[in-house]
Each structure stands twice: as structure tokens, then as C-alpha cells.
């Protein structure tokens, strides 16, 4: 399973990269706004900086909702760097645009996916990645990880090549459960990635080893 970091924060991207396990980055308009990135030039420049920081797929989201606008915007984003993946919402014109990008050799990430039906449509349109939002599904009292397992089963039976990118990850357990359910990628906040490190018995064991090492 690949690890992406779900942020537009350069310090966090660098910290995850230094861990040596980072395969890519996903962003969205909310994450960009959180970093205070304003205006088209600044947005494009920020994506360029991320691409120059991490050698892996970098998802950059369109904000248009009509076919022509999504294609126009996606072409601009894809021109920034070969690693850009155009992130397109799961709406009617989004599906049409996904197919257009697929036919024109531009990588895509279909975002805001909350059902198996939507995931089938994204795969039929040739999306490179499909992004089910695990945490937001859990928030609405459904089981986000169960959706990952269902999509993994459907894609395997049908031979779809779209990669399942588990998004809206909220904690380390989500990452473990998504790996178990067959996600190809997890995109996570830095805290959730670092949460994988934690176990009290590791801390206790290390303290004891270091204490005993003084007697060696
Ligand atoms: O990038 C999309 C997704 O990961 C958003 O997560 O925590 O806002 O539901 P969250």
C-alpha cells in the first residue's frame, strides 16, 4: 500500500518525506485555504513547490463544476509537472471530464466518493485513483472501511485498474483497517502516519534496554 500525505502544509510534507515512506501528496481547496494560498498564480506555484519537494503523484483539485471548465482547469494543472494528478469531483460533468483526461493521457483522482456505485462509474471512466472518504462516512454512522472492502472486491472481480485511494483518514487504526480491506493507497494527515509508530510496550521495552545497556 502506498502512503500519501493529505495536506498542503510544506513543513508536514517535508517531515513525512524525511521518514522515507512517502509516495505522494493529496490536497483539496480546504487544505490549500488553510495554508493561506490565495489567487490562481499562488495556487499553481504552491503545487509546483510540492511537486519539487516530493517525487510521487501529487493530486491537485479543480474547482470548476462544468465539463469545459474542469477540462480547461485540469489541463492547466497537468501542465505544472508530470506528477500532477487532476482531482475531479464525482458529479456528472466530472465523470465526463475523467473520461476526457483518460483519453488524453492525464492522470486523475476522482474525489468525494461515498458509494460503490460512484466507484464503479469512476473506474469505468478510467480514473487513475478513486477516493472514498472514510472518516466522513464514519461521521454519518456508516462504515467507511466496509466501503473500501466492497470497492476492492468489485474492482478485483471486474478487473478494474483504478487504484483505491482511502481518503479522509482520521487515525492510525483507519490506516491499518484500510490496508486490511485492500486499499492501494492511504492518504493521511501527518498525525495519523506518526500514530502508527506508537505502542506503550515499545517505549517501556526501549527504556529497559537503554537502562540495561549501561550495565554492559
Ligand atoms: O482530501 C480529501 C479528504 O482526505 C478530506 O478529509 O478529514 O476533511 O474529511 P477530511
Boltz pocket constraint, residues with backbone or C-beta under 6 A from the ligand:
constraints:
  - pocket:
      binder: B
      contacts: [[A, 6], [A, 26], [A, 27], [A, 28], [A, 133], [A, 135], [A, 136], [A, 167], [A, 168], [A, 169], [A, 187]]
      max_distance: 6.0
